[in-house]
């Protein structure tokens, strides 16, 4: 089992920045890829950014150039640095971990609200 705890959400004005953190615990050795999804009201959950254990990062087109995902394996923590935030980035952001046997783990979510 893997437990994920997010932090760092909040309210920010358009153009501002936030950094989300996701601390993983438990069977972290089983994690292959880890990343962030988001879900806005009335919309489906979508991938924001992900970083596999041995490959390159990938981003949603809507956040490329503004968001940066990074992973600190020593701390079992993944970060999402969000710059130049837009009102359309408003959503609940979820940390996700995919195990080597393709099991999905989710955090509880953290709200990000960007005011115009």
N, C-alpha and C positions, 0 to 999 in steps of 0.2 A: 504494500500500500504506500501511496505517496500523498502527502498533505501539502497543500499550497495556500499560502497566506499573502494576499495582496495588501499594499499600502501605497499612499501617495496621491490618491485622487483628491478632487476638490473643485472649487469654483475659481475660474480665471477669466480675464478679459481676452477678447480676440487679439491675437498677436503675441500672447504670453506663452509661458512654458510651464510644464509640469514634468516630474519624473516619477514614474510608477516603479515599484519594487515588488518582486514576488519571491518569497522565501520558500524553498522546498525542504521537506523533511521526510523521514521514513526511508523507504527503499529507493533512495535517489540514484543508486547505481543502475536501476532499471530504466531510467529516463533516457530516451533517444533524443527526441526533439522537444523543445520547450518554447513557448511563445505567448502571444497575446491575441485575444479576440475581443470584439466589442459588439454590443447590441443596443441600438437606439430604439426608442418607443415605436412600436408598430413595424419594426423591421427585423429581418433575420439576423442571427449572429453571423459575423463575418471575421475572417482572418485579417489581423492588422500586420503582424510581423512574427516571424518564427526563426529560430536558430537551432539547427540540428547539431548533434554532438560532433560530427566530423565534416560538416559541409558549410556552405556559405549561407548567409542570411537571405531571407526573402521578405518582401514587403508588398502590401496592397498598393496599387497604383496611386490611390488617393493620398497616401502618406509618404511616398518616396520623396526624399530630399528634406523632409521635415521631421520625421521620427527616426530614432536610432535604437536598435535593440542590442543589448550586450549581455554577456553571461559571465558570472564569476563562479567558476567551478569549485574553488576553495570554500566559498561561502554558500554554495548551493542556492544562488540567488540570480535572478534574471531581472534586468532593468529595461524600461522603455522611456527613453528621453523624448519628450514631445515638445517641439518648438513650433513657432508660428501657428499656434492653434487657431482653429476656425470654429464658428458655431456648429457647423456640421460634424465636428469631431465629438460633440456631446453624445455620451453613451455610457452604459455600464461596461467597464473593461474587465475582462476575465483572463486570468492566467491559465494556461493549458499545458499539460505535460503529456506527451505520447510515449508510452513504454515500448521497449523492443518487441514485445509481443502484441503491440497495437492496442493497448488499453489506454483510454483517455481519462485523465484526471483533470478536475477543474477546481479553481479557487472559488471563493464566495462572491467575488466581484467587487469593484470599487467604482464609484460614480465620478465621472468627469463631466463638468458643465462649463461650457465656454459661452460667455455672454458677448453680445454684439455691441 
